[in-house]
């Protein structure tokens, strides 16, 4: 008999333990039924889930349970994205282990990550999420690293992967290269400085407006628009750079915005992406004046000063020379490091040797492959298309960090050629391991690669990892491509983009047939959850007050692709619904205890019986239709209405 009062926490714990002990959700590829595979998102091992995870994994759990009810053989593996800057910062600053002691540093990162995985697995169980834990993967494990390194070597052999010196997005605070998907523009308060630049050989000068006067030492040209009548007489002349005693040419280009500032700008290597284009187009000199740690290096007294401090001194000196016309306060878009570590430091463009994967040449293929996927909701394809179509850089995959997948190459000290690892050597760490063969030039002297992979290099191979690519051909053929990729819209340009790109190049097939996109979770105040705003709710907080099924109902009320606020009101409503459901179940149990429910004569059903069964049939039909399209909210609302009003208020009152 059901207890008088509903104790959700106690009941959930009973079934959680049962499901874990019996491995109810373990996938058997030989079981009957069409295989349904979920390429689940591997969360970064921060040690704690957030409300976005709760929504994500509740949706995934709901899908796998529904598909199992419909007769599918469901494969729902779960992994963890282990390598990341936050882990390095934790080990470096809290555990006081230096990155210079690489072996000890890496071991502590692994130890800390393993603890985080254990905590996050417990939280996943607490919210009722049950993937196939027997096939859990960690991106730091040897077999996963071997997979990543194998794909990189294949890309190198086919010419997709290369190493060259190129202006790259660099974070001076984190001291690492970044991919374009890891940076973003934010509006900041700033100043526009109007400066006089003397024209060589006369008393004339041109006036430029810039937000970064400290880049003057790397100025290699001054540009105006050829349609601008104000500056035509300056074409072909040079300006003298004050303070730095150099002359640079005055050039014209149609990309100059005549309405910005004075309509004439200077090109500095490298102030922004336009400077890169101009430097290449006009074969201008390359001068680097910013160091990797964000300081000036120009052979002057302000060498070694942070950019902002050097800017103040340069502006002051220009003012003393009578070359500062005015300063204007303004709002302008600043490129910042916004992904993963969220350090929000301004980005510099520095020419450095890095590893790249050619993405630009495959943009059109990616756009076409994206069309072959069923997008839920459909308009999310437009986000993917717009991002892909705008790609004008190749993917920078190397990072100047320690805890990451090692890049499997050595450089020959004698001939300078790259030497990739052979497959039988994998996994390797060139920081500690040496090649087992000589270079093709005959040398046995090598420099091991010290850089590691971008985190998205790891996570963009999840469909290959879960299908045992290159390890079990039979299993791979049964589980690749996956059926669906569930994820948030904020990582369409990273996780989805890179996965679709890499897996297609490797297998010739899309990695999944469908993708389900959800929005972001907002705080109770409707604003994006942020510690700085004080509106973050950790899942342990609602779970301490309510059972998981109340929290899961909140998550299921979100609509595809749309942001959704966390509200205590919804969880309270979900809790009351569970109590109502329990009480209805108790009433039914008490009144059918003496009835043989396995052999009910349809002719004996009363009109109220037939009426409620017809309502149930309609609900089942509607549920199948909506759930096949991954619409959870309308079904939860209909189930609540059916139970609360049709069953409790009407049917039970009638049969009493």
Secondary structure, DSSP 8 states (H G I E B T S, - for coil): ---SS--HHHHHHHHHHHHHHHTTT---TTSSS-EEEE----EE--SS-BHHHHHHHHHHHHHHHHHHHTT-EEEEEEEEE---HHHHHHHHHTS---TTSHHHHHHHHHHHHHHHHHHHHHHHHHTT---EEEEEEETTSHHHHHHHHHHHHHHHHTTSEEEEEEEEEEETTTTEEE-GGGEEEEEEEEEEEEEEEEBTTSS-EEEEEES-GGGGGGEEEEEE-TT-TTSGGGTT-EEEETTTTEEEEEEE-TTS-TTSTTSEEEEETTSSHHHHHHHHHTT------B-TTSBB-SSSTTTT-BHHHHHHHHHHHHHHTT-EEEEEEEEEEEEEE-STT----BEEEEEEEEEEE--GGGHHHHHHHHHTSEEESTTHHHHHHHHHHH--S-EE-EES-SSS-B--EEEETTT--EEE--GGG-S--TTT---SS--TTS---EEE---EE-HHHHHTTHHHHHTTTTT-HHHHHHH-SEEEEEEEGGGIIIIIHHHHHHHHHHHSS-SEEEEEEE--EE-TTSSB--TTTT---BHHHHHHHS-HHHHHHHHHT--TTS-EE--HHHHHHHHHHHHHHHHHHHHHHHHSTTS-TTS--GGG--HHHHHHHHHHHHHHHHHHHHHHTT--HHHHHHHHHIIIIIIIIIIHHHH-
